[in-house]
Amino acid sequence: MERIGIITDDMTGTMTCGVLLAKKGISACSYFSGDDLRGAEEQEALILSANSRNLSKEDAQAHVRSAYHALAQRGAKYFTKRIDTTFRGGMGYEVDALLDELPDDAIAVMAATMPDTRRIVVGGYSVIDNVVLTETGAGRDVLSPVKEAHIPTLMQSQSRRKVGAIYLQTVLSGEEALRTALEQQKADGNKIIVIDAVSTEHLHRIAQTVHNLGWNTVCVDPGAFTQQMALCRGFGHPDRVPEGQKEQVDIPSCSEKVLVVAGSATEVTRRQIEKLAQSGYAADVSIHAGELIDRSKEDNPEIRRSIEEANRYLHDETSRVVVLETASTGERLVLQDWEKKLGLPSRQASANINLGLGAIVRGIAFDPANKDKISGIYMTGGDTLVTVLKALGAAGIRLVDTVQPQTNLGRIIGGDFDGVRIVGKGGLIGDDETAVRVVSRLYYELQKNR
């Protein structure tokens, strides 16, 4: 079986990309490690997180190369370097690393539009929900702020290869004009070609044109272009397309418990959790993130307190959802100051917070008194998702469907929680109702499969 191999820079990215394929009837699983790709032989798309977004250039490239070899050994023929919708991380040098491993004729085509979430590229500029990229929260990201909104310029600043661009006027002119422009870009020696797009129709036109050229093409995008390329290459099964949520669920009448782990400290996440808290069926465990940074002591009082509080809610007859969150304490953490104070390497403070959240979830989940108590888990933030699922012994995620754009439903692969339904979402994604919507979908899935 020919397979698609997708390398992402974080785990929410693997879910977003995989679910876009699953929605077209393409079987897809995402994995944490190239050493454990269980069930890969049954999948058409294998998605591996290099977990590289916040790594140094050298480490990120090493992770990408390792991911490539793991996927190629499992039969991947068509490759994607999945990038963040807000262009965080070292996209250029990660694409370089992938191209280094491929034959010299490989060309990276970057059509980075995600129409469903109003993320478009026009004139080479990224525009997100009518706001230029650098004026969004991505420009103020704690770990990886984006300072350039013109994507060809941003890519050229990160890549040693020549970067070209094809703008919207050419895309609108039709397949023949687009084909001529692509051939000219290749003749000019450009190995990375950034292409404008506003709609799914534009992405399909680009994909069909590239496919018809017969190039050895690497897709560089958040997922929607990869989806269109997969369809053009003959993947997809209409009888496998997920049905979505058909009706609302009366959550207070349900017996199952759902755990929410909100590791992202963005304003978007804070509003979403506040809205969920107003539902009447959710109990909030507010965690002081600063208390999780210092891991020098074996017994952390904040971890112990959080586990004990969550356990009470899990056995409470009125609570259906237990929320573990760091967004509502009002703490404004300057992570670099904590790293300096504790003598930690750069970006370790953020990693330690997620490790603390993972320890809390593990302490709750593996408590014998909570056996079979947790029926679903919702996680925000890519690093949080990885840390929590690894703490539960998971090897990966079988992708199922979207709850809403870039908010994705799947089932755990491996470990004691194999098959448990989960939803993952990035910290900057969604509106105020997103958490409520996610919990409703999890309960719908649980009732549907009783």
Secondary structure, DSSP 8 states (H G I E B T S, - for coil): --EEEEEESSHHHHHHHHHHHHTTT--EEEES-TT--TTGGG-SEEEEE---TTS-HHHHHHHHHHHHHHHHHTTEEEEEEE--TT--S-HHHHHHHHHHHS-TT-EEEE---BGGGTEEEETTEEEETTEEGGGSGGGG-SSS-----BHHHHHHHH-SS-EEEE-HHHHHT-HHHHHHHHHHHHHTT-SEEEE-BSSHHHHHHHHHHHHHHT--EEEEESSHHHHHHHHHTT---GGG------S---GGG---EEEEEE---SHHHHHHHHHHHTTSSEEEEE--GGGGT---SSS-HHHHHHHHHHHHHHT-SS--EEEEESSSS-----HHHHHHHHT--TTHHHHHHHHHHHHHHHHHHT-GGGTTTEEEEEEESHHHHHHHHHHTT--EEEEEEEEETTEEEEEEESSTTTT-EEEEE-TT---TTHHHHHHHHHHHHHHHT-
